[in-house]
Amino acid sequence: MQRVFSGIQPSGIPTLGNYLGAIRNWVPMMRDHECIYCVVDLHAITQPFDPKALASQTREMAAALMACGVTPDRCVLFVQSHVHAHARLAWIFNCVARLGWLNRMTQFKDKAGKDRENAGAGLYVYPNLMAADILAYHATRVPVGEDQKQHLELANDIAQKFNHDFGETFFPPIEPIIQGVAARVMSLRDGTRKMSKSDPSDQSRINLTDDADTIALKIRRAKTDAEPLPAELAALEGRPEARNLVGILAAITGQEPQQVLRAHEGQGFGTFKGVLTDALVAHLGPIQAEMQRLLDDPAAVDAGLRRGAEKAAAIAEPIVARAEALVGFLPRG
């Protein structure tokens, strides 16, 4: 079985975009892959954050994953900072990666903005830690969106240079698993921008904890256009908001966007939004109930994460110890 690694930041309640674009797709992979899933709290501190909220947000994200079917009995689920091998290998990779490689990373430029001189060094070397997250487990498959392919390419560059520098084919090549339909769920206020937890407007996203009334209000207010739904997908070209809502309904009901259009051809958005709301409420309701049940028993969530960290460390520790030996570090004995 191929080993899969993926992580998600604990930066607030997951959105519909996080769920449809990543979390939901993790579940079927557990059937035929060895899956290692991680709440990446080390990555979370590379940008401004609230230390008083980080622990609770980490637990909330873990509970959300479990509620969505990413259960500790079917995969390795843990918190990144609980397995010290990540940080140890990341430091080695900081020394292996070249500045020229990091300078090409577009995500740093996007996140740091114009005031790059004041960005934390952690944000700059974030891709090296991401490489360590994957390679500490010799994972060979990583589910990514198009916006993360560059980081995966860098991880392979780091692995190849490490192997070359230390004379052993130790780290394996990593291949992306590109997500399919609805991998990029867009903002409800701007169909050209990805749905994001960091958007100042809560109306731009559906949160997994939104109740039925909130979901109905947000969908009703979602930006659309005056044209009815066409019969063919190609006719949605230049209509990003319409395409986004069609894609969401397709993903939440397990259809292709073309099937959705054929079922709703000629409808205005008043009717279509009602259908979409009903589908979202029906699908998300059980997840919300299970997430609340888990959060009402935080000790059980923490116990599951502790067991996951033990399983993760059992895999990563010998791999990272061997990497340290190849570098030439004196064993602790």
C-alpha positions as CSV (number, residue, x, y, z in Angstrom):
1,M,0.0,0.0,0.0
2,Q,1.2,3.5,-0.8
3,R,1.7,5.8,2.2
4,V,-0.3,9.1,2.0
5,F,0.5,12.2,4.1
6,S,-1.7,15.3,4.4
7,G,-2.1,18.1,6.9
8,I,-4.5,20.9,7.7
9,Q,-3.9,24.0,9.7
10,P,-5.9,24.7,12.9
11,S,-6.8,28.2,11.9
12,G,-10.5,28.3,12.8
13,I,-13.5,26.1,12.0
14,P,-13.2,24.3,8.7
15,T,-15.2,25.8,5.8
16,L,-17.2,24.0,3.1
17,G,-14.2,24.6,0.9
18,N,-11.9,22.8,3.3
19,Y,-14.4,19.9,3.5
20,L,-15.1,19.5,-0.2
21,G,-11.6,20.3,-1.3
22,A,-9.6,18.2,1.1
23,I,-11.2,16.6,4.2
24,R,-13.9,14.6,2.5
25,N,-11.4,13.3,-0.1
26,W,-9.2,11.9,2.7
27,V,-11.9,9.4,3.8
28,P,-12.0,7.1,0.6
29,M,-8.2,7.1,0.5
30,M,-8.1,5.2,3.8
31,R,-9.6,2.2,2.0
32,D,-6.5,1.4,-0.1
33,H,-3.7,3.6,1.3
34,E,-1.8,3.8,4.5
35,C,-2.9,7.3,5.6
36,I,-1.2,9.7,7.9
37,Y,-3.2,12.8,8.7
38,C,-2.0,15.7,10.8
39,V,-3.2,19.0,12.3
40,V,-0.3,21.2,11.5
41,D,0.1,23.5,14.4
42,L,3.7,24.3,13.7
43,H,2.6,25.7,10.3
44,A,-0.1,27.7,12.1
45,I,2.4,29.9,14.0
46,T,4.2,31.1,10.8
47,Q,1.7,33.9,10.6
48,P,0.0,36.0,13.3
49,F,-2.0,33.9,15.6
50,D,-3.6,33.9,19.1
51,P,-1.7,31.7,21.5
52,K,-4.7,31.6,23.9
53,A,-6.8,30.1,21.1
54,L,-4.3,27.8,19.4
55,A,-4.9,24.7,21.6
56,S,-8.7,24.9,21.4
57,Q,-8.6,25.5,17.6
58,T,-6.3,22.4,17.3
59,R,-8.8,20.3,19.2
60,E,-11.7,21.7,17.2
61,M,-10.0,20.9,13.9
62,A,-9.2,17.3,15.1
63,A,-12.9,16.9,16.1
64,A,-14.0,18.2,12.7
65,L,-11.8,15.7,11.0
66,M,-13.1,12.8,13.1
67,A,-16.7,14.0,12.6
68,C,-16.1,13.9,8.8
69,G,-15.0,10.3,9.0
70,V,-11.2,10.7,9.5
71,T,-11.3,8.4,12.5
72,P,-8.2,7.4,14.5
73,D,-9.1,3.7,14.1
74,R,-8.8,3.9,10.3
75,C,-5.7,6.1,9.9
76,V,-2.9,7.8,11.9
77,L,-4.3,11.1,13.1
78,F,-2.2,13.4,15.3
79,V,-1.0,16.9,16.1
80,Q,2.2,17.9,14.3
81,S,4.0,19.4,17.4
82,H,3.5,16.1,19.3
83,V,5.9,14.3,17.0
84,H,9.3,16.0,17.4
85,A,10.7,14.3,14.3
86,H,9.1,16.9,12.1
87,A,11.1,19.8,13.6
88,R,14.3,17.8,13.6
89,L,14.1,16.9,9.9
90,A,12.9,20.4,9.0
91,W,16.1,21.9,10.4
92,I,18.2,19.5,8.2
93,F,16.1,20.5,5.2
94,N,16.7,24.2,6.0
95,C,20.3,23.4,5.5
96,V,19.8,21.3,2.3
97,A,17.3,23.7,0.5
98,R,18.8,26.5,-1.6
99,L,17.8,30.1,-1.2
100,G,17.1,30.3,-4.9
101,W,14.5,27.6,-4.6
102,L,12.7,29.3,-1.7
103,N,12.8,32.7,-3.6
104,R,10.7,31.1,-6.3
105,M,7.9,30.1,-3.9
106,T,4.9,32.2,-4.8
107,Q,2.9,31.4,-1.7
108,F,5.5,33.3,0.5
109,K,5.1,36.3,-1.7
110,D,1.3,36.1,-1.5
111,K,1.1,35.7,2.2
112,A,3.9,38.1,3.2
113,G,2.5,40.8,0.9
114,K,4.3,44.1,0.3
115,D,5.8,44.1,3.8
116,R,8.1,41.1,3.2
117,E,10.9,42.5,5.4
118,N,8.7,42.1,8.5
119,A,7.5,38.6,7.7
120,G,8.7,35.9,10.1
121,A,11.5,33.6,8.9
122,G,9.2,30.6,9.6
123,L,6.9,31.7,6.8
124,Y,9.9,31.8,4.4
125,V,11.1,28.3,5.3
126,Y,7.5,26.9,5.6
127,P,8.0,24.7,2.4
128,N,11.0,23.0,4.1
129,L,8.8,22.0,7.1
130,M,6.2,20.8,4.6
131,A,8.8,18.6,3.0
132,A,9.8,17.3,6.4
133,D,6.2,16.5,7.2
134,I,6.0,14.2,4.2
135,L,9.4,12.7,4.1
136,A,9.6,11.9,7.8
137,Y,7.2,9.1,7.0
138,H,8.7,8.2,3.6
139,A,5.2,9.0,2.2
140,T,5.0,8.8,-1.5
141,R,1.5,10.3,-2.2
142,V,0.2,13.7,-1.1
143,P,-3.3,15.0,-2.0
144,V,-2.8,18.6,-3.1
145,G,-4.7,21.4,-4.9
146,E,-3.1,23.2,-7.8
147,D,-1.9,26.0,-5.6
148,Q,0.3,23.5,-3.6
149,K,2.0,21.7,-6.5
150,Q,5.0,24.1,-6.3
151,H,5.7,23.1,-2.7
152,L,5.6,19.4,-3.6
153,E,8.1,20.0,-6.4
154,L,10.3,21.7,-3.9
155,A,10.0,18.7,-1.5
156,N,11.2,16.4,-4.3
157,D,14.1,18.8,-5.0
158,I,15.1,18.7,-1.3
159,A,14.8,14.9,-1.3
160,Q,17.0,14.5,-4.4
161,K,19.6,16.9,-3.1
162,F,19.7,15.1,0.3
163,N,20.2,11.8,-1.4
164,H,22.9,13.2,-3.6
165,D,24.7,15.1,-0.9
166,F,24.8,12.1,1.5
167,G,25.4,9.4,-1.0
168,E,22.3,7.2,-0.4
169,T,18.9,6.9,-2.1
170,F,17.1,7.4,1.1
171,F,14.1,9.6,0.5
172,P,11.6,8.4,-2.1
173,P,10.0,10.6,-4.8
174,I,6.6,12.0,-3.9
175,E,3.7,12.1,-6.3
176,P,0.7,14.4,-6.0
177,I,-2.9,13.2,-5.9
178,I,-4.7,16.0,-7.6
179,Q,-8.3,16.4,-6.3
180,G,-11.1,16.3,-8.7
181,V,-14.5,18.0,-8.8
182,A,-14.9,20.9,-6.3
183,A,-11.2,20.8,-5.3
184,R,-11.5,24.6,-5.3
185,V,-14.6,25.9,-3.8
186,M,-14.8,29.7,-4.3
187,S,-16.1,32.5,-2.2
188,L,-19.8,33.1,-2.0
189,R,-19.1,36.9,-2.5
190,D,-16.5,36.6,-5.3
191,G,-16.4,33.6,-7.6
192,T,-12.8,34.4,-8.6
193,R,-11.4,33.9,-5.1
194,K,-11.0,30.7,-3.1
195,M,-13.3,30.2,-0.1
196,S,-11.1,31.0,2.9
197,K,-11.3,31.1,6.7
198,S,-9.2,34.3,6.6
199,D,-11.7,36.3,4.5
200,P,-12.9,39.2,6.6
201,S,-16.5,38.5,5.6
202,D,-18.2,35.5,7.2
203,Q,-20.8,35.8,4.4
204,S,-18.1,34.6,2.0
205,R,-18.0,31.1,3.3
206,I,-20.1,28.2,4.8
207,N,-18.5,27.0,8.1
208,L,-19.0,23.4,9.1
209,T,-20.6,24.6,12.3
210,D,-23.2,26.9,10.6
211,D,-26.8,26.0,11.5
212,A,-29.5,25.5,8.9
213,D,-30.8,29.1,9.2
214,T,-27.2,30.5,8.8
215,I,-26.6,28.3,5.7
216,A,-29.9,29.4,4.2
217,L,-29.1,33.1,4.7
218,K,-25.6,32.8,3.3
219,I,-26.7,31.0,0.2
220,R,-29.6,33.4,-0.3
221,R,-27.1,36.3,-0.2
222,A,-24.5,34.6,-2.3
223,K,-23.5,36.6,-5.4
224,T,-25.0,35.4,-8.7
225,D,-26.0,36.9,-12.0
226,A,-29.4,37.6,-13.7
227,E,-29.1,34.8,-16.3
228,P,-30.9,31.4,-15.8
229,L,-28.9,28.2,-15.6
230,P,-27.8,26.9,-19.0
231,A,-27.9,23.3,-20.2
232,E,-24.2,23.0,-20.9
233,L,-21.2,23.6,-18.7
234,A,-19.4,25.5,-21.4
235,A,-22.1,28.2,-21.2
236,L,-20.9,29.0,-17.6
237,E,-17.7,30.5,-19.0
238,G,-17.4,34.0,-17.7
239,R,-20.0,33.3,-14.9
240,P,-17.7,32.4,-11.9
241,E,-20.4,32.7,-9.2
242,A,-22.9,30.6,-11.1
243,R,-20.2,28.0,-11.8
244,N,-19.2,27.9,-8.2
245,L,-22.8,27.2,-6.9
246,V,-23.3,24.6,-9.5
247,G,-20.0,23.0,-8.5
248,I,-20.9,23.0,-4.8
249,L,-24.3,21.3,-5.5
250,A,-22.6,18.7,-7.7
251,A,-20.0,17.9,-5.0
252,I,-22.4,17.8,-2.1
253,T,-24.7,15.4,-4.0
254,G,-22.1,13.3,-5.7
255,Q,-22.9,14.4,-9.2
256,E,-21.0,15.9,-12.1
257,P,-21.7,19.6,-12.8
258,Q,-23.1,18.7,-16.2
259,Q,-25.7,16.5,-14.5
260,V,-26.7,19.4,-12.2
261,L,-27.2,21.7,-15.2
262,R,-29.3,19.2,-17.0
263,A,-31.6,18.8,-13.9
264,H,-31.9,22.6,-13.4
265,E,-31.7,24.0,-16.9
266,G,-33.6,27.2,-17.2
267,Q,-34.0,27.8,-13.5
268,G,-33.3,31.2,-11.9
269,F,-31.2,31.4,-8.9
270,G,-34.1,31.9,-6.5
271,T,-35.2,28.3,-7.0
272,F,-31.7,26.9,-7.4
273,K,-30.5,28.4,-4.2
274,G,-33.3,26.7,-2.3
275,V,-32.3,23.3,-3.7
276,L,-28.6,24.0,-2.8
277,T,-29.5,25.0,0.7
278,D,-31.6,21.9,1.4
279,A,-28.7,19.7,0.1
280,L,-26.1,21.4,2.3
281,V,-28.3,21.3,5.4
282,A,-29.0,17.6,4.9
283,H,-25.4,16.7,4.2
284,L,-23.7,18.8,6.9
285,G,-26.3,18.2,9.7
286,P,-24.9,14.8,10.8
287,I,-21.3,16.1,10.7
288,Q,-22.2,19.0,12.9
289,A,-24.0,16.8,15.4
290,E,-21.0,14.4,15.6
291,M,-18.5,17.3,15.9
292,Q,-20.5,18.7,18.8
293,R,-20.6,15.3,20.5
294,L,-16.8,15.1,20.3
295,L,-16.2,18.6,21.6
296,D,-18.4,17.8,24.5
297,D,-15.8,15.1,25.4
298,P,-12.4,16.8,24.9
299,A,-10.6,14.1,26.9
300,A,-11.6,11.5,24.4
301,V,-10.5,13.7,21.4
302,D,-7.1,14.3,23.2
303,A,-6.7,10.6,23.9
304,G,-7.3,9.7,20.2
305,L,-4.7,12.3,19.2
306,R,-2.2,11.0,21.8
307,R,-2.5,7.4,20.4
308,G,-2.1,8.9,16.9
309,A,1.1,10.7,17.9
310,E,2.5,7.4,19.3
311,K,1.8,5.6,16.1
312,A,3.2,8.5,14.0
313,A,6.4,8.7,16.1
314,A,6.9,4.9,15.7
315,I,7.1,5.4,12.0
316,A,9.0,8.7,11.8
317,E,11.6,8.2,14.5
318,P,13.7,5.5,12.8
319,I,13.5,7.4,9.5
320,V,14.6,10.7,10.9
321,A,17.2,9.0,13.1
322,R,18.7,7.4,9.9
323,A,18.7,10.8,8.2
324,E,20.6,12.3,11.2
325,A,23.1,9.5,11.0
326,L,23.6,10.1,7.2
327,V,24.2,13.8,8.0
328,G,26.8,12.7,10.6
329,F,25.2,13.6,13.9
330,L,26.7,11.8,16.9
331,P,24.1,9.4,18.2
332,R,22.8,10.2,21.7
333,G,23.4,6.5,22.7
